[in-house]
Amino acid sequence: MNVDQHLKVAQWHIEQARLHATSQHTCGCPVNEHYQKIIDEIESGKVEEELVCSTGN
């Protein structure tokens, strides 16, 4: 993905989180290994740039 595509995906995730927080909807997204790595990086404050896609797609 290019930068613009990454930003659009991030924007979608932010909007989904906002909708979940303001409604009775609960998210069914699983916390897989890739998402846990992202969560850990955000919580540690040390986000590292990925130079290759690590999702296997």
C-alpha positions in Angstrom: 0.0 0.0 0.0 1.1 3.5 -0.6 0.9 6.3 2.0 -2.5 7.5 0.9 -3.9 4.0 1.2 -2.5 3.5 4.7 -4.0 6.8 5.8 -7.4 5.8 4.5 -7.3 2.5 6.3 -6.2 4.3 9.5 -9.1 6.8 9.0 -11.5 3.9 8.6 -10.2 2.2 11.9 -10.5 5.5 13.8 -14.1 6.1 12.5 -15.0 2.5 13.5 -13.7 3.0 17.0 -15.6 6.3 17.3 -18.8 4.6 16.2 -18.3 1.7 18.6 -17.7 4.1 21.4 -20.9 6.0 20.8 -23.3 3.1 20.2 -24.4 -0.2 21.6 -22.3 -2.0 18.9 -19.5 -4.2 20.1 -16.6 -4.9 17.9 -16.0 -8.5 16.9 -12.5 -7.9 15.6 -10.0 -10.4 16.9 -6.8 -9.3 18.4 -4.4 -11.2 16.3 -0.6 -11.3 16.5 -0.2 -8.3 14.1 -2.7 -6.1 15.9 -1.2 -7.0 19.3 2.2 -5.9 18.0 0.6 -2.6 16.9 -1.1 -2.2 20.3 2.2 -2.9 22.1 4.1 -0.3 20.0 1.5 2.4 20.6 1.4 1.7 24.4 5.2 1.7 24.6 5.4 5.0 22.7 8.0 3.5 20.3 6.4 3.1 16.9 8.8 1.8 14.4 8.5 2.2 10.7 7.7 -1.1 8.8 9.5 -1.3 5.5 7.7 -4.4 4.4 4.1 -5.5 4.9 4.0 -7.9 7.9 0.5 -9.1 7.4 1.5 -11.7 4.9 -0.7 -10.3 2.1 
